[in-house]
């Protein structure tokens, strides 16, 4: 589809005038940026540790190589426009938005662990336990005498990105978040308060809206405070690298196919090392 097709869908499917205006502006920004920005370049060599700056965006695709092909050819576009699977934010693309600098290997170790909630009388505490610290879970909870209950689950990143604890997702894209152009698109992040509660309503799954307007003002490690939901989409020209899971790392034909799709991007593994440039 082309820009005009997406604008037609917006005018047909969205009901509120202000919401339509916000979305159409985001679509216009997307295409203006896509037509002026060249693909991101990098300076890595094979064997280098990948360093992610604050503001780097990441996204995993459950369709793996087929999903990567769609993203490269058509951009990372919200399911509302392309008939993707239902989500809490159908008009948006979900990305992990790094809140500090990380070595990729440390970030993967962090999100391959679990999110835990400690609960006690009139108080609670939420934290992420890294993959390396998971064997110490009994020691961790033993020092929480003031709590009588705890809930532990995988982090959201571990479910939707290549991780150390599952092999279903084999492709994650690393999006450079440093340019003024990508920051312009992030003005359409509905997990911030840049769009008010009334105007954001059409962009959120109706079953979740009442919780959403409360939760986005009180972010924690479950919500999460590490996520952005960007209206319409993000052009593929911002992809600087591809993170692969263990299966794809061992598949030379697959790595060759990824490089053919993104010749200027690096490929890295779950150890945070560059394996193709």
Secondary structure as the mmCIF struct_conf table of DSSP 4:
data_model
#
loop_
_struct_conf.conf_type_id
_struct_conf.id
_struct_conf.beg_label_comp_id
_struct_conf.beg_label_asym_id
_struct_conf.beg_label_seq_id
_struct_conf.end_label_comp_id
_struct_conf.end_label_asym_id
_struct_conf.end_label_seq_id
HELX_RH_AL_P HELX_RH_AL_P1 UNK A 3 UNK A 13
HELX_RH_AL_P HELX_RH_AL_P2 UNK A 17 UNK A 34
TURN_TY1_P TURN_TY1_P1 UNK A 35 UNK A 36
HELX_LH_PP_P HELX_LH_PP_P1 UNK A 37 UNK A 40
TURN_TY1_P TURN_TY1_P2 UNK A 46 UNK A 47
HELX_LH_PP_P HELX_LH_PP_P2 UNK A 48 UNK A 48
STRN STRN1 UNK A 49 UNK A 49
HELX_LH_PP_P HELX_LH_PP_P3 UNK A 50 UNK A 50
STRN STRN2 UNK A 51 UNK A 52
TURN_TY1_P TURN_TY1_P3 UNK A 54 UNK A 55
STRN STRN3 UNK A 57 UNK A 60
TURN_TY1_P TURN_TY1_P4 UNK A 62 UNK A 64
HELX_RH_AL_P HELX_RH_AL_P3 UNK A 65 UNK A 74
STRN STRN4 UNK A 76 UNK A 77
HELX_RH_AL_P HELX_RH_AL_P4 UNK A 79 UNK A 82
TURN_TY1_P TURN_TY1_P5 UNK A 83 UNK A 83
TURN_TY1_P TURN_TY1_P6 UNK A 88 UNK A 91
STRN STRN5 UNK A 92 UNK A 97
BEND BEND1 UNK A 99 UNK A 100
STRN STRN6 UNK A 102 UNK A 103
HELX_RH_AL_P HELX_RH_AL_P5 UNK A 104 UNK A 111
TURN_TY1_P TURN_TY1_P7 UNK A 112 UNK A 112
BEND BEND2 UNK A 113 UNK A 113
STRN STRN7 UNK A 114 UNK A 120
TURN_TY1_P TURN_TY1_P8 UNK A 121 UNK A 122
STRN STRN8 UNK A 123 UNK A 129
HELX_LH_PP_P HELX_LH_PP_P4 UNK A 130 UNK A 130
TURN_TY1_P TURN_TY1_P9 UNK A 131 UNK A 133
HELX_RH_3T_P HELX_RH_3T_P1 UNK A 134 UNK A 136
HELX_RH_AL_P HELX_RH_AL_P6 UNK A 137 UNK A 142
TURN_TY1_P TURN_TY1_P10 UNK A 143 UNK A 143
TURN_TY1_P TURN_TY1_P11 UNK A 145 UNK A 146
BEND BEND3 UNK A 148 UNK A 148
STRN STRN9 UNK A 149 UNK A 154
HELX_RH_AL_P HELX_RH_AL_P7 UNK A 156 UNK A 160
BEND BEND4 UNK A 161 UNK A 161
BEND BEND5 UNK A 164 UNK A 165
BEND BEND6 UNK A 167 UNK A 168
STRN STRN10 UNK A 171 UNK A 175
BEND BEND7 UNK A 179 UNK A 179
HELX_RH_AL_P HELX_RH_AL_P8 UNK A 180 UNK A 185
HELX_RH_3T_P HELX_RH_3T_P2 UNK A 186 UNK A 188
STRN STRN11 UNK A 189 UNK A 189
TURN_TY1_P TURN_TY1_P12 UNK A 190 UNK A 191
BEND BEND8 UNK A 192 UNK A 195
HELX_RH_AL_P HELX_RH_AL_P9 UNK A 197 UNK A 200
HELX_RH_3T_P HELX_RH_3T_P3 UNK A 201 UNK A 203
BEND BEND9 UNK A 204 UNK A 204
TURN_TY1_P TURN_TY1_P13 UNK A 206 UNK A 208
HELX_RH_AL_P HELX_RH_AL_P10 UNK A 209 UNK A 215
TURN_TY1_P TURN_TY1_P14 UNK A 216 UNK A 217
BEND BEND10 UNK A 218 UNK A 218
TURN_TY1_P TURN_TY1_P15 UNK A 221 UNK A 226
STRN STRN12 UNK A 227 UNK A 231
BEND BEND11 UNK A 232 UNK A 232
STRN STRN13 UNK A 233 UNK A 234
HELX_RH_3T_P HELX_RH_3T_P4 UNK A 236 UNK A 238
STRN STRN14 UNK A 239 UNK A 244
HELX_RH_AL_P HELX_RH_AL_P11 UNK A 246 UNK A 249
TURN_TY1_P TURN_TY1_P16 UNK A 250 UNK A 250
HELX_RH_AL_P HELX_RH_AL_P12 UNK A 252 UNK A 261
TURN_TY1_P TURN_TY1_P17 UNK A 263 UNK A 264
BEND BEND12 UNK A 265 UNK A 265
STRN STRN15 UNK A 266 UNK A 268
TURN_TY1_P TURN_TY1_P18 UNK A 270 UNK A 271
BEND BEND13 UNK A 272 UNK A 272
STRN STRN16 UNK A 273 UNK A 273
STRN STRN17 UNK A 274 UNK A 276
#
